[in-house]
Amino acid sequence: MAKVTIPAREQAQHYQISPEWVRISTAAAIELGLAPGRIHGCNCGCINLLQNYPEGCYANCTYCGLARERPGDPEANSFIRVAWPLYRTDLVAEKIAEKEASGGVGRVCIAQVQDHRAYDDLLDMTRRVHRAAPAVPISALVSTTTLTEARLPAIKEAGADIVGVGLDAASKDVFDRTRGKGAKGPHDWDQHFRIVRAARELFGPWKVNCHVIVGLGETDRELVDLFYLLHGEQIAAYLFSFNPEPGTAMQDVERVPIHRTRRIQLVKHLIEQKGLARDAIAFDAGGTIAHIDSPDAAAALETGVPFMTNGCPDRAGKLACNRPYGSYRPGEAFRDYPFVPSADDVATIRGETRLDEVHGCGG
């Protein structure tokens, strides 16, 4: 990675950095009219923003396009395999206000990177968006390594009503290998949960969420255990699918088979929406789902809903953060659907899930 030698106090004159500048997802840039294009099958319900600094991110997660040791210049790095163009923060806030006035904005999400300026800049950027569009709900997708419990109230006071945490790994062991000491990164599993639980206490039930990725080397059992843990504490779990990014330490790791992703999505839905008992899920010796004992499984599959994107809600409680292209690229098969799957989509999902192999009632 290119190193920046310009003193921090002078960097704003040389780089387009936060809080004055912000990266915005391609889908959100299209939604706000800042970039040309059209999103297949849906709109972008959440305007996703990302902090920008000259050295990128100081963390070194093995799967992340922003990782410290990823080759190349930080400004050329992608995140979840798509470009995040830079715009002035005040321009983005203005466009959000215009969109809100003309038809509404479901939600704005402001994501931190790992940098010593990230906390203060998160507050600044949240205030800018909140001043421009005070009715638009804001999520703060935080890096817990920049936080203490005492810093959380200021995030709420700045205008955020939801806190998201990129936990990503389903277990401490996988976390340490991919994000912590094993990856030469600063993150710590226990610190993440301290902040998650403190945020849950402050923001309230279902106002805190953890991002979780299928495919970092975890077992199905570890994912299921995490779903039950978070659900029991009224913390939302938002599911992503690992998609290797070129240049990262995990660039050559294969994606998990689609049937595994579909079964995890279905089980998560049954736990959260149908109260599936823990002992209704059986695993083989390797921790892979072997049987699902649920009378609701087949019917839930037919709705297509378990396979939709998980994300923060809008002010009416409906899904806002549908993350078009968050787990796949344009033209690739959907790993999660940013819209309600059609009958044809459900037919595809039915074949991908292969429910009859793990469900006694058939698919």
N, C-alpha and C positions, 0 to 999 in steps of 0.2 A: 504494500500500500504506500502511496506517496505520502511523505510526511510534510507537515506544515511548520515552517520555521518563523513565520511572521508572528510577533507578539499578539496575544489575545486582544489587547486594547485596540490594535490596528486592523484586526481581521475583517471587521465590518466594512472597511473601506476597500477591501480587496475581494471579498467573497460575498455571495448572496446568502447570508446566514440568518437563522432565527434569532430573535423573534420578528425581525422585519420582513423576512422571506419564509416561505413555507412550501414544502412539496405537497402535491395533491395527486390522488390516484387518477389514472387515465379516465376511468369511468366517471369519476366525480367532475373532472375537467370538462368532459363532454356534457354532463348534466348541467353545468353552470354556463355553458356556452364559451368556455375558455379554450376549447380544443374542438376540432371538427370530428364528426363520427356519429355512429348510432350504436346503441347497445341492443343486441339481439334479444327479443322476447320480453323485455322489461325496461324499467327505468332504474337509475341508481338511487336508492332511497336514503342513503347516508353519504354525506360529504366527508370523505376520509382525508385527513391532513396529517403530515409527517414533518417533524422538525428536521432542520438541515444545518450541519456544521462542516467545517472544512476538512476534518479528518474522519467524517462519517460517524460511526458508532464505535465506542471503546469496548463493547462486548465482542465476543468471538464465537457466537453460536454456530455450530458446525453446519447447519442447514440454511443459514440466513444470508441473503444477498447483501446485507449491510455489514457483515462480519469484518472485524478489524483486520484479519489476515487475508481476506479475499484479495486476489491480485487486481491491480488497476487503480485508477483514480476514484476516490469516493463519489465524486459527482456523476460518474458513469455507472455506478452500481444500480441494480434493480432491486425491488423488494416484492416478494411473492411473484417473481418472474415478470413483472410489468414495470414500465417506466413510470416515474413519479415526477412530472415536470414541475419546475419552480415558478412561483408567482409571488408578487408582493402580498404579504398577509392582509394588508388593508384592502387591496383589490379583491382578494378572495372573500373577505368579510362583506364587502360591498355587493358582490355578486350573490352571496348567500342571502343578503337582505332583499335584493331584487327578486330572487327566486321565491323567497318566502312571500313577498307581496303579490306575486303574479300567480302562484299556484301552490305554494307551500314547500317546505323542506322537512323531510322526516326527522333527520337528526344530523348533527355534526360530530365527528370523532377526531380528537386531536391526540396524536400518538407521540410519545417521547422516544428518543434514542438515549443511549448511555453516554452522557456527557455532563461535566460539572455545571454547565449552564442550564441544563434541561428543566430543572424544577422551576426556577424563576421564570424561564421563558414559557413554560406551560401556563403559568398563571397569567402572564402578559397576553399570550395568544388567546387564551380562553376569554379574558376580559374583552379583547378586541371583537371577537365574534359575538359575544353576549351583548355588548353595547350596540352593535350594528343590527342584530336580529334577536332581541330579548326573548321572543316567544319560542325560538327554536331550541329544542333540548340538545344538550352537549354531553358527550361522553369523554372522559379523560382516560386514554389507554396508556397507563403509566409503566415506567420501568421501576420496579420496587427497589432496585439497588440505589436509586437516587433519593429514596424517601425514608422518612421515619414516621412513626405514628403521629407525632406532633405536627407534621407537615400536611396531613390530610385535610384538616378543616379549611385551610386556605384554598384548596382546590374546589371545595364545595362553595365557599364564599365567592370565588371568582365566577361561578356560573355553571359548573358541571353538576349534573344530577346522577350520573352513573360513573363508576370506576371500573375499567377493564384491566386485567392483568394477563400478560402473555406468559402463562405458566408453561404451555406447550407440551412438556413431557408429562407422562402419566404416572411416573414414579420417581422417587429420589435417585435411584440408581441411573435411570435413563437421563434424568435432569443433569446429574453430575457429569456424565459422559458427553452430553451434547451442549451444555450451557455453562457448567461450572468448572471445577478445577481440571477435570479431564479434558476440557476444551480450551484450557488456558483463559478462561473467562471469569468475570467477577461475580457472577450470580450465585445465589445460595438458596436452596429449596426451603429451608426453615425461615429465612428472611422473607421470601415470597409469601409464605402462609401467615407470617405475623402481620404483614401489610394487608393481605386479603381479609383476614379476620377483623383487623382494626377498622378497615373500610366498611365491612359488613355491619359492624356495630354503629358506625357513624351514619352511613348512607341508608341503611335499612335493608329489609329482605328483598332479594331479587334486584337490588340496585348495584350489585357487584358481580362481575363475571370473570371466569378464567377461560382463556383460549387453550384448547387442547388439540394436539395434532395426532392423527392416526398415521403411523408409519415411521416413527423415529427409533424403533427397535424394542418397543414395549410389547407385552402380551395382551391378549383380549382381557384376561383376568385383571390386569393392572388398570386398564381403561374402565372396566365395569366397577371395580372398587372405588376409583376416583369419582365416577358418576354418582355413586351412592353417597360418598362422603360429602361432596359439594351439595347435592340435592338435600341431604339431611340438614345442612346448615343454611339453606335458602340462598345459596350462591349458584348463579347460572353457569352452565358449562357450554361453551360455544366450540363446535367441532370443525376442525380443518383437516384437509388431507395433504400429507407430505407430497411435495412436487419438487424434485431436485433442481437446484439452481446451478447453472454453469459457474465454475470457479470456486464453489464452496467445498468444504471438506467432505460433504456428503453428495457431491455431484454425480458419483457413479453408483450410488445406492438406488436400487430399483424401487419403484412404487409398489405398495402392497397390492395384491389382487383385488379387483373391484368387488368380488363377492365378500371379502373380509370387510371392506369399508361399508358396504350396504348392510351387513349384519350388525356392525357396531352402531350405525345410524339407527337401525330399527330397535335394537335393544335400548339404546339411550332414550328414544322416544317412549318406549314402553315403561321404562323406569320413571320418567318424568311426568308422563301424561296418563298412564294407566296403573301406576302403583305396583309395578311388577316386583314380586318378592325376590329377595336375593337368592333364595334356594331354588328358584324356578329356572336358574341358569346353571347348566353343567358345563364343565371344562374338561378337556383331555389333559394328559400328563404335561403337555407343553404350555398349558394355559390358554389354549384356543377354544372358543365356544364350540361345544359338542352338541348341546341340546337346549332349546328354549321351550319351556312349558308355559305357554300363554294362549288362552282362547282369543286374545285380541290381536295376535301377531299378523294373521293373514288379512284381517280386515284393515288393520293399520297400514299394511303395505299397499293395499288397493287405493287408499286415499292419496298416496304419494307424499303426504306431509312429512313423514320422518326423514325424507331425503332432501328436504329443502335446506337452504343455508340457515345456520343459526346466527343470530346477531341481535344487537340492541333494538328495542322497540321505539316507535314514534310516540308522540304525546297521547295518542289514543290507545296505545298498547299493542299496535300491530307491528309486524316486522318492518324495521327501517333499514338496518344494515344487512343488505342482501349480497354485498360483495361480488358483483359480477366479475368473473375471471380470478377470483381469489384462490381457487384450488385447481384451476385448469386454465389453459390459454384459449383464445378464440380459435374455433375450429376443432378443439379437442372435445372428447366426450365429457359430459358433466359429471363431476364428482359430487357436487351438491348443486341444487337447482335454485337460482335466484327468483323463481316464480313457482306457482303451484304446478306440478307436473301434469301434462296433458294425459289423455288416455293412451296415446302412443308412447309417451314417456314412461308411464306406469308399466306398460307391456315390456319395455326394455329393462326397467328396474326389476320386474318379476324374474326375468331370466338371469339378471346379474346376481340377484340375492341368493338364488338356489335354496330357497327356504325349506323345501322338502327334505333337504339333507340334515337339517337340524331341528325341524319342527314336526312333531308327531302327527299334527292335523293336516299336513300337506301345505303346499304354497298356494 
